[in-house]
Every structure is written in C-alpha cells, then in structure tokens.
Amino acid sequence: MDGNSYNPSVETGPASLSQDDTTANVMSVEQLQHLVRLLDNSDVSELELRRAGEGIHLVLRKVKAPESNDNVIEGQFVPPAINVPPTEAPEETEHKVLASLVGTFHTWAKPKGGALVAVGDRVKAGQLVGTIESLNVLNEVETAAAGHVVEIFVQEGQPVEYGQLLMTIDSSFGG
C-alpha cells in the first residue's frame, strides 16, 4: 500500500460496512460496489478487508488506467486486442518410415522378388516400400508421404523392432 488507508468505521452512505449491521452477515452487491467506487475515487492503490469471524477476506487492487481513451466503451475498459501473427511451422519435408511391428525386414513383396525401392527412387503416398516378416506372415510397409527415398537404414533380412526407423522420404521433390 502507499500509506493511504480506508477506515471502515467511517460511514459514507447507505451501504455501510460496520460490524453493527444485523441485517446480513455477508456483504451485499451494493456494499461491494460502494467499496469499488471509494477505491476508484481515491489515490489508494489497494484495499483489503478481513472479517475473520465471518470468513471474509477481500482484496481490491487498482490497475493502471489506459493512457488513451481508445479502449474505453461506456465507462468500461476493454483491453486492447493483441495481434500476434500466426507462426507457420515450416512444412516438414522429411518423412520417416517406421516399423509397425517386430520382425525381419525385407526389401521385396514376394520371396525371390526384386527390391521394391532403392535410394533415389520416387514413391507415392501409400506405396509399398518393404515388408516385415513376423511369425511367417509378411506385413506390408507403406509410406505415408510422396517424394524421393533419401536413405534406407536397414538391410535385407535384418531384424527390426517396433518403431525402428526404416527409411526416410524427402517430399520436397514432390511425388
């Protein structure tokens, strides 16, 4: 506080805050409005009211008034709108193809077949790029993005774990 204080024993109108008020044990809306008006019309920056017996602890603080009247509508302060330009995340051009299960990675779709993709090949979204053999079942591995195969991280017949990085597709070249 800045040394100025409010003395609640001084009655300043019909909305008295004295302890002798027997009509109600709680503060009325009129009493709160009266306190706010008193605070606004004084150079006091904070007003604290405690009624320990009634369990009331009220703190009113002044906020610095706006320097211009641009944000005042019918006596009410409206905070200025903050214009934050939307930050566009740079478009991810490198997409990772991950193993969807544990097994053995194959570059082919059928035994004794040729490799489905090699580094530098162009692929389409949803294209088959390999298989993972698990419990003698071949499970297809597809790419989610179109682009060029940049790197293949596993070799033919290598065991892979769930979530392991298999290859990277760069979509900046298109599909």
N, C-alpha and C positions, 0 to 999 in steps of 0.2 A: 504494500500500500504506500501511498505517497504522503502519509501523515493526516490526511483528511479522514474523518470517520463519521458514521451515521449513528445517532443516538436514538434507539427505538423507543425510548421513554417519551420523546417529544412527539406529540400527536400533531399531524399536519393535515388532517382531513378526515372524511368519513371512514376511510379504510385504515383504521388504527391497528397497530401491531403490538399493542400492550398485552401483558400476560393476564390482565383482568378480564379479557374478552371471554365471556362464558357461553357465547352462542355456538362456538365451534372450537374444536381442538386442532383443526387443520387450517392451513392458510387458504383463503379464497382466491379466486382468479383476480378479483378486484384488488386484493392486497398485493398480489404479485405484480400486477400492472402498475400499482402505485409505487412499489419499490423500483421498478424499471424506470418510471418517469423521474423519480428522485435521482437515480443514478445518471440518467441522461442529462438532467438539468444541472448537474454539479460537476466539479472538476475532480471528483473521486473516480479512481480507475477500477476499484474492486470493492464489492460489498459482500460481507459474509454474515450469515445469520445462523445461529445454532440454538436449538431448543432441545437439549439433551433429554429432558423428561418426556418429550413427545416424539423423539427420534428424528428430528428435523435438522438437516444440515444443508444450507443453501448458500451457494457462492455465485455471485453475478459479477462478470467482468466486462469492461468496455473493450470494444475492438476499435482500432484506429479507423476513423472515418475516411471514406474515399476522398481523394484530392479534387476530383472533378464531379460534376453532377450528372455525368453520362450514365451512371449506373443506378440512379435513384428514380424509382417509379412510385408515385403517390405516397411519398414519405418512407418507402421501404427500400432498403439497399439490396440490390441484386448483384451478386458477384459477377465480375466480367468473365465472359467465355474465354477459355484458353484454347487457342487454335494450335494444336500440335499436328504437324503434317504426318500422315501415316507413313511409317517407315516400312518400305517394301523390303522384305527379306530377299537377298539375292537368290535367284532361281537356282536350285540345286541341279547341276548338270551331270554330276557323277552319281550313278545309282549302283547300289551293291546288291548282288545276288547272293542270298544266304541259304544254307542248308536247312530244309524244313524238318529233317529227322536225322537220326543216327544211321549210318550205313556205309556202303562203299560207293564212291563217286565214279561215274562212267561218262565219258565224252560222247557216247553213242546212245541211240534209242533202242537198237536191237543188237544182240551179240553178233560179232563179226561184221558189224556195220561201220561206216565211216564216222569220223568226228562230226558232231553237229555244228560246232562253231570253233573258230580259231581267233587268235588276237588279230584285230583289224577288221573282222567281219562286221557287216551291218546286220542288225537284228531289229525285229519289230516287237512292239509291246505284246506280251503273251506268247512269244515264240519259245519253242522248246530249245533249251541250251545244254541239257545234260540229263542224266538220270542218277538216282541214288538207289542202290540195291539194298533192301533191308528184308531179312527173313525170306530170301529167294524171290522177292517181289520187286519189280522195277517201278520206281516212283518218279514221275516226270518233274524236272526242274525248269520253270519258265521265268522269263524276265518280265518285270513289270513296266519297263520303260524301253522306248525305241532309241537306237543310237548305234555306236560302234563299240565292239568289245575292246577294252583297253588292256586288261590284264586278267589272266586266269591263274588263280592261286593254288589250285590242287591239280594233281596229275591223275591220269587214268589209273583206276584201281586203288586209289588212296582212300583209307578210311576217313570219314568226316563225322563231326559232332553236330548236334543241333545248334543252329545259329552261326555256324562257322562260315566265314567269308569264302565264297567260291570264285566269284569273278566280279569285275567292275565294268559297267556300261557307261559310256560318256554320251549324253544326249545332246550335247552342244552341236554335234554334227548332223543331227536330225535322224530320221528313221526311214 
